Amino acid sequence: MVTIGDRLDAIRRREAKVPLYELIGLRVNDFGPGRVSMSLTPAQTHANPRGSLAGGIIATALDTAAAWSCDLLCSEGNICTTIDLKVNFLRPLAVTDGDVDVVATALHSGSRIMVSEAKMSRKDGKLIAVALVTLAVVST
């Protein structure tokens, strides 16, 4: 049986393609139980009229990393799905800022509800956005 970790590792090695990740420039860097590290490459196609990344792209990257961090803690036959997403946007992300890091850590791992914190930061360490994500554990 293919585990969640196996799927995430195939995505990391680029053996499995996820169209959404290709669309928004999201890549898996590293992962372990309850944590995921990803990168996002801003592109002009992600920009709002002011030239900074649209908030929806940022929120999607944070939500994705948070979901994976909790999925990795699920028992076999279960996955997590977001039921609440709270994002604090701390500064704009310009298309010219280059790759950013997206790191998520599970804060609570229950049998029905999980909570993860995800942070997006520039390479200089400045935070772009922070999300608190609540996820329901559901059977597949």
QUITA-V171297 format. One record per backbone hydrogen bond with DSSP energy under -1.0 kcal/mol. NH is the residue of the N-H (numbers start at 1). CO is the residue of the C=O. If there is no record, write none. Layout:
BEGIN
nh:co
NH:CO
NH:CO
END
This chain:
BEGIN
nh:co
7:3
8:4
9:5
10:6
11:7
12:8
13:9
14:11
15:10
16:10
22:18
23:19
24:20
25:21
26:21
27:39
29:37
30:37
32:35
35:32
36:104
37:30
38:102
39:27
40:100
41:25
46:43
47:44
48:52
51:48
53:93
54:46
58:54
59:55
60:56
61:57
62:58
63:59
64:60
65:61
66:62
67:63
68:64
69:65
70:66
71:67
72:68
73:70
74:71
78:75
79:138
81:136
83:134
84:134
86:132
88:130
90:128
91:128
95:51
97:94
100:40
101:121
102:38
103:119
104:36
105:117
106:34
107:115
108:115
110:113
114:135
115:108
116:133
117:105
118:131
119:103
120:129
121:101
122:126
125:122
128:120
129:120
130:88
131:118
132:86
133:116
134:84
135:114
136:81
137:112
138:79
140:77
END
